[in-house]
Amino acid sequence: MPWDEAARDRRSYFGVTHVLLHDSPQPPPASLDHLERLLAGEAPQTVAEVAARYQRAVAESLAAWSDGRSTDDDVRWVAALVRHGLLRNTTGELPAAAAIVGEYRRTEAALREPRVVPGLGDFGPGADQAVLMRGDWRKPGPLAPRGYLEALDADAFASPKGSGRLELAEQIASATNPLTARVYVNRVWHHLFGAGLVRTVDDFGRLGSEPSHPELLDYLAARFVDEGWSTKKLIRLIVTSRTFRAAATPSVEALRIDPENRLLSHYPARRLEGEAIRDLLLAASGRLEKTMYGPSIQPYREKANADRRLFPGPLDGAGRRSIYIKCNLMEAPKFLGAFNLPGGKVTQGRRDTTHAPAQALAMLNDPLVLAQADFLAERMCARSDLAPDERILMMIRTAYGRPPTAEEQTQFARMITELARLHGVGPKGVPASRVVWRDAAHALFLTEEFVFIP
């Protein structure tokens, strides 16, 4: 099978076990280690003795291949025999094996495709890195021995085996290391409340901010470790707390004493992230595809730019959740980019939060938003069994996750009447007027409640 066809086959795989760094422009010459077995012992005196050594080397390689104990040298011998036609390995040349190979292929095709997890492996004893003087790679200084951060624990692992990556990972994820659990718990709190107990989620050092509730942070970190580092249990604990369930409306006294709400007297209302807004649009319109896993989807673009590897995808990303939208360093997805989507070059634990005119314009004019409003309108028009008031109830429940108040129901009904008048639609034509219900759905998407966590 050609390599490009094999690359498209999800059951094939390629592995890299060794990478060489060298100074010459040409690749390093091929190793001749596999020929060493020909040179073992006394030098052959005749052509027959040379042939005998080749026969012995071939026999040893084939026996190792048959027994499943081939080395790299054995593989090179077998590959050379196949390449020069000295071994047959096609079913056309081996009719007795055709039926067995066919059965093997059918059985293999019925098996579930394997999941591939990339990883690292240590080769050799590892090496220490020189300190580059003033960051100049041309001026290496003294070697810096591998180990943990000396400011935290200089003796954590003084003599690593191999590269030291395993020891470093074990030290970072150790139950006796309080920093990892504290940082992780703080980030979970940040994502649930919009701000961490330590607001500088990327900096727990001396230049970072102090925790607003140090005892709470210590308690959550200790419990997180005791419960097996379970994110689900941590989130369940936080979201069932009275603090998380508090209303978002602050009292006058709270605004006077704690204007930044560091004491969490009320829930801090905040806007959804761009990905969540996009997913909410798809969910409200009924276009959300809930299938898990699968390849990423190209974001919507008006045209391709092959030089920058930017290719257009479907407007709604085939309904897939935003986590499956491909992010290219050259250009962020247009809709998500308007809502502070982080760049892909630097780790960013805390997103920038802005309220810019471009965001309102995206909700007003972006083709994704307009298309989802149209899909929701299509759903409403298809429900001929529902009266307008029942459709209004269904739309608000779909958008907000709650039933409307009596005042909202009245206001929405007035808006439907006004939209029908503006579009020249009579009372009898309102239930089937897609343009009226599209504008009504779009109006729901433009409200603060749709994009904010109250």
C-alpha positions in Angstrom: 0.0 0.0 0.0 1.4 3.4 -0.9 2.3 5.6 2.1 -0.4 8.2 1.3 -3.1 5.6 1.2 -1.8 4.1 4.4 -1.9 7.5 6.0 -5.6 7.8 5.3 -6.3 4.3 6.7 -7.3 4.8 10.3 -6.0 1.3 11.1 -2.5 2.1 10.0 0.0 4.0 12.0 3.5 5.4 11.8 5.9 5.8 14.7 9.0 7.7 15.3 11.4 6.1 17.8 14.6 8.0 17.2 15.5 11.5 15.9 19.0 12.5 15.0 20.4 16.0 15.2 23.4 16.6 12.9 25.2 19.6 11.4 25.6 18.4 7.8 23.0 19.4 5.2 22.6 15.8 4.0 20.8 13.1 6.1 23.0 10.8 8.1 24.2 7.7 6.2 22.3 4.5 6.7 23.7 2.3 9.5 25.4 -0.9 8.5 25.0 -2.6 11.8 22.9 -5.4 10.3 26.0 -6.6 8.3 28.0 -7.3 11.4 26.8 -10.8 11.6 28.6 -11.5 8.3 31.9 -10.5 9.8 31.8 -12.6 12.9 34.6 -15.2 13.3 37.5 -15.9 10.9 37.4 -14.3 7.5 35.9 -16.5 4.8 38.4 -18.0 2.3 36.1 -19.0 -0.5 32.9 -17.8 -2.3 31.1 -20.8 -0.9 32.0 -19.7 2.7 30.7 -16.2 2.0 27.4 -17.6 0.6 27.1 -19.8 3.7 27.4 -16.8 5.9 24.6 -15.0 3.9 22.5 -18.1 4.2 23.0 -18.2 8.0 22.1 -14.5 8.3 19.0 -14.9 6.2 17.9 -18.0 8.1 18.4 -16.3 11.5 16.4 -13.2 10.4 13.5 -15.3 9.0 13.4 -17.5 12.2 13.3 -14.3 14.4 10.5 -12.9 12.2 8.5 -16.1 12.5 9.0 -16.2 16.3 8.0 -12.6 16.8 11.4 -11.6 18.2 12.8 -9.6 15.3 15.3 -6.8 16.0 15.8 -3.8 13.7 18.6 -5.6 12.0 16.4 -8.6 11.3 13.8 -6.4 9.8 16.4 -4.9 7.4 17.4 -8.3 6.2 13.8 -9.4 5.6 12.9 -6.1 3.9 15.9 -6.5 1.6 14.8 -10.0 0.6 11.3 -8.8 -0.2 12.5 -5.7 -2.1 14.8 -7.9 -4.3 12.1 -10.5 -5.0 13.8 -13.2 -3.0 10.7 -13.6 -0.8 7.1 -13.7 -1.9 4.6 -11.8 0.3 1.5 -11.3 -1.9 -1.5 -13.6 -2.0 -1.3 -13.8 -5.8 2.0 -15.6 -5.5 0.9 -17.6 -2.5 -2.6 -19.0 -3.4 -2.6 -21.3 -0.3 -2.4 -18.3 1.9 -5.0 -16.2 0.0 -8.0 -17.7 1.9 -6.3 -17.2 5.3 -5.3 -13.6 4.5 -8.8 -12.9 3.3 -10.3 -14.1 6.5 -7.8 -12.1 8.5 -8.7 -8.9 6.6 -12.4 -9.5 7.1 -11.9 -10.1 10.9 -9.6 -7.0 11.1 -12.2 -4.8 9.4 -14.9 -5.9 12.0 -12.7 -4.9 14.9 -13.2 -1.5 16.6 -10.7 1.0 15.4 -7.9 1.5 18.0 -7.5 4.7 19.9 -4.0 6.3 19.5 -2.6 8.2 22.5 0.6 10.1 21.8 3.3 9.8 24.4 7.0 10.2 25.1 9.6 7.6 25.8 13.1 7.9 27.3 16.1 6.8 25.3 19.4 6.7 27.1 20.5 8.2 30.4 19.4 11.8 29.5 21.5 14.9 29.5 21.7 18.1 31.5 21.2 21.4 29.7 23.7 24.3 29.7 22.6 27.7 31.0 22.6 30.0 28.0 24.4 33.2 29.0 21.9 36.1 28.5 19.7 33.7 26.5 22.3 33.4 23.7 22.5 29.9 22.4 26.0 30.6 21.1 27.2 31.2 24.7 26.5 28.1 26.7 27.4 28.4 30.4 27.6 25.8 33.1 25.4 22.8 33.1 22.2 23.0 35.1 21.5 19.6 36.6 18.0 18.2 36.1 15.7 18.3 39.1 12.7 20.0 40.6 12.4 23.7 41.3 15.0 24.5 43.9 12.9 27.2 45.5 10.2 24.6 46.3 12.2 21.4 47.0 15.8 21.1 45.8 16.0 17.5 47.0 12.8 16.2 45.3 14.7 14.0 42.9 18.4 14.7 42.9 19.4 11.8 40.5 16.7 11.3 37.9 16.6 8.1 35.9 16.6 8.9 32.2 15.4 12.3 31.2 13.7 13.0 34.6 10.3 13.6 33.0 8.7 10.8 35.0 10.1 12.1 38.3 9.0 15.6 37.5 5.4 14.4 36.7 5.2 12.4 39.9 6.4 15.4 41.9 3.9 17.8 40.3 1.0 15.4 40.8 2.1 14.3 44.3 -0.5 14.4 47.1 2.3 16.0 49.2 2.6 18.9 46.7 0.0 21.5 47.8 0.7 23.9 44.9 -0.8 21.7 42.1 -4.1 21.1 43.9 -4.4 24.7 44.9 -3.8 26.0 41.4 -6.2 23.5 39.9 -9.0 24.1 42.4 -8.6 27.9 41.9 -9.0 27.5 38.1 -12.2 25.4 38.6 -13.5 28.2 40.9 -12.5 30.8 38.3 -14.5 29.0 35.5 -17.5 28.7 37.8 -17.5 32.2 39.2 -15.7 34.2 36.6 -12.8 35.0 39.0 -10.6 32.8 41.1 -10.1 32.9 44.9 -6.7 34.0 43.7 -7.5 36.3 40.8 -4.1 35.9 39.1 -4.9 32.3 38.1 -1.6 32.0 36.2 0.6 33.5 39.0 0.6 32.1 42.5 4.0 33.8 43.2 4.9 36.9 45.1 3.8 39.2 42.2 0.3 37.5 42.1 -2.7 38.5 44.1 -3.5 37.0 47.5 -6.4 34.7 48.0 -9.7 36.3 49.1 -10.5 33.2 51.2 -7.2 31.4 52.0 -8.8 28.8 54.4 -11.5 27.9 51.8 -8.8 27.4 49.1 -6.8 25.1 51.4 -9.9 23.2 52.3 -10.9 22.6 48.7 -7.4 21.6 47.7 -7.1 19.1 50.5 -10.5 17.6 49.8 -9.8 17.5 46.1 -6.7 15.3 46.8 -8.5 13.2 49.4 -11.3 12.4 46.9 -8.9 11.1 44.3 -8.4 14.3 42.3 -11.9 14.1 41.0 -13.0 17.1 39.0 -16.6 16.0 39.0 -16.7 15.8 42.8 -15.1 19.2 43.1 -17.6 20.8 40.8 -20.5 19.1 42.5 -19.3 20.4 45.8 -19.0 24.0 44.6 -22.2 24.2 42.6 -24.3 22.8 45.4 -23.0 25.5 47.8 -25.1 28.4 49.0 -22.5 30.8 47.5 -23.0 29.4 44.0 -26.8 29.4 44.3 -27.0 33.0 45.5 -28.9 35.6 43.5 -26.9 37.9 41.2 -28.5 41.1 42.6 -26.3 42.8 45.2 -27.7 44.8 48.1 -26.9 48.5 48.5 -24.8 47.7 51.6 -22.8 45.0 49.7 -22.0 47.5 46.9 -20.8 50.0 49.5 -18.6 47.5 51.6 -17.4 45.2 48.8 -17.8 46.8 45.4 -15.7 44.1 43.7 -17.7 41.3 45.3 -14.6 39.7 46.7 -16.5 38.4 49.6 -19.1 36.8 47.3 -22.2 38.2 48.9 -24.0 37.6 45.6 -23.3 35.6 42.5 -21.2 37.6 40.0 -23.2 37.8 36.8 -21.0 37.4 33.7 -21.2 36.9 30.0 -20.9 33.4 28.5 -17.7 32.5 26.7 -17.9 32.7 22.9 -17.9 28.9 22.5 -20.9 28.7 24.9 -22.8 31.4 23.1 -22.3 29.6 19.8 -23.4 26.3 21.3 -26.4 28.0 22.9 -27.5 29.4 19.5 -27.3 25.9 18.0 -29.2 24.4 20.9 -32.0 27.0 20.7 -32.4 26.5 17.0 -32.4 22.8 17.2 -29.3 22.4 15.1 -26.9 21.2 17.8 -25.3 17.9 17.0 -24.6 16.1 20.2 -22.4 13.3 18.8 -19.3 12.9 20.8 -15.7 12.7 19.4 -14.7 12.8 15.8 -12.5 15.0 13.6 -12.5 18.8 13.9 -14.5 21.0 11.6 -13.2 23.9 9.6 -14.8 27.2 10.7 -16.9 29.2 8.4 -15.0 31.4 6.0 -16.1 33.3 3.0 -13.2 32.0 0.9 -10.1 29.8 1.2 -6.5 30.9 1.6 -4.5 27.8 0.7 -1.2 29.5 1.3 -2.1 30.0 5.0 -3.9 26.7 5.2 -7.2 28.4 5.8 -10.2 26.5 4.3 -13.9 27.3 4.6 -16.2 25.1 6.5 -20.0 25.0 6.9 -21.7 28.0 8.4 -22.9 26.2 11.5 -20.0 23.8 11.7 -22.3 20.9 10.8 -24.0 21.6 14.1 -20.9 20.3 16.1 -20.1 21.9 19.4 -17.5 24.6 19.5 -14.9 22.3 21.0 -14.8 20.6 17.6 -14.1 23.8 15.6 -10.6 23.9 14.3 -8.5 26.8 15.5 -5.7 28.0 13.2 -3.0 30.2 14.5 -3.2 32.3 11.4 -6.9 33.2 11.9 -9.4 32.6 14.6 -12.9 31.6 13.8 -14.7 34.9 13.0 -17.6 34.6 15.4 -15.6 33.2 18.3 -12.9 35.8 17.8 -15.3 38.6 18.6 -15.9 37.2 22.1 -12.3 37.1 23.4 -11.2 33.7 22.1 -7.7 33.2 23.4 -4.8 32.9 20.9 -3.2 29.5 20.5 0.4 30.5 21.1 0.5 31.3 24.8 -1.3 29.5 27.7 -4.0 31.7 29.1 -5.7 30.6 32.3 -7.8 33.8 32.5 -9.5 35.2 29.4 -9.8 38.8 28.7 -13.3 40.0 29.2 -14.4 43.0 27.1 -17.8 44.4 26.1 -17.1 45.9 22.7 -19.4 47.1 19.9 -18.1 44.3 17.7 -19.8 41.8 20.0 -23.2 43.4 19.7 -22.7 43.7 15.9 -21.8 40.0 15.7 -25.1 39.1 17.5 -26.9 41.5 15.2 -25.4 40.7 11.8 -23.3 37.6 11.8 -24.7 35.0 9.3 -24.5 32.2 12.0 -26.9 34.1 14.3 -29.3 35.0 11.5 -29.3 31.4 10.3 -30.1 30.0 13.7 -32.9 32.5 14.1 -34.3 31.3 10.8 -34.0 27.6 11.9 -35.9 28.4 15.1 -38.6 30.2 13.1 -38.9 27.2 10.8 -39.5 25.0 13.9 -42.2 27.4 15.1 -44.0 27.6 11.8 -44.0 23.8 11.6 -45.9 23.6 14.8 -49.3 24.4 13.4 -50.9 22.7 16.4 -49.7 25.6 18.7 -51.4 28.9 19.1 -49.1 32.0 19.0 -49.2 32.3 22.8 -48.0 28.7 23.1 -45.2 29.3 20.6 -44.1 32.3 22.6 -44.0 30.2 25.7 -42.0 27.5 23.8 -39.5 30.0 22.3 -38.7 31.7 25.6 -38.4 28.4 27.4 -36.0 27.3 24.7 -33.9 30.4 24.8 -33.8 31.1 28.6 -34.5 27.7 30.1 -37.4 29.1 32.1 -41.1 30.0 31.4 -41.8 33.7 30.7 -43.4 36.0 33.2 -46.9 37.3 32.5 -45.3 40.7 31.6 -42.8 39.1 29.2 -45.6 37.0 27.6 -47.6 40.2 27.0 -44.6 42.2 25.6 -43.6 39.3 23.3 -47.1 39.1 21.9 -47.1 42.8 21.2 -43.8 42.4 19.4 -45.2 39.7 17.2 -48.1 41.9 16.3 -45.8 44.8 15.5 -43.5 42.6 13.4 -46.5 41.3 11.4 -47.5 44.9 10.7 -44.1 45.9 9.6 -43.9 42.9 7.2 -47.4 43.4 6.0 -48.7 40.1 7.4 -52.3 39.8 8.4 -53.5 38.2 11.6 -54.3 34.9 9.8 -50.9 34.7 8.2 -48.9 35.2 11.4 -48.7 31.5 12.4 -47.1 30.6 9.0 -45.0 33.7 8.6 -41.4 32.6 8.8 -40.0 36.1 8.6 -42.1 37.3 11.6 -41.0 34.4 13.8 -37.4 34.8 12.5 -37.2 38.4 13.7 -38.8 37.3 17.0 -36.2 34.6 17.5 -33.4 37.0 16.6 -34.8 39.5 19.2 -34.5 36.8 21.9 -30.8 36.2 20.9 -30.1 39.9 21.3 -31.1 40.0 25.0 -28.7 40.1 27.8 -30.2 37.1 29.5 -29.4 35.0 26.5 -25.6 35.6 26.7 -25.2 36.3 30.4 -25.1 33.9 33.4 -27.4 35.7 35.9 
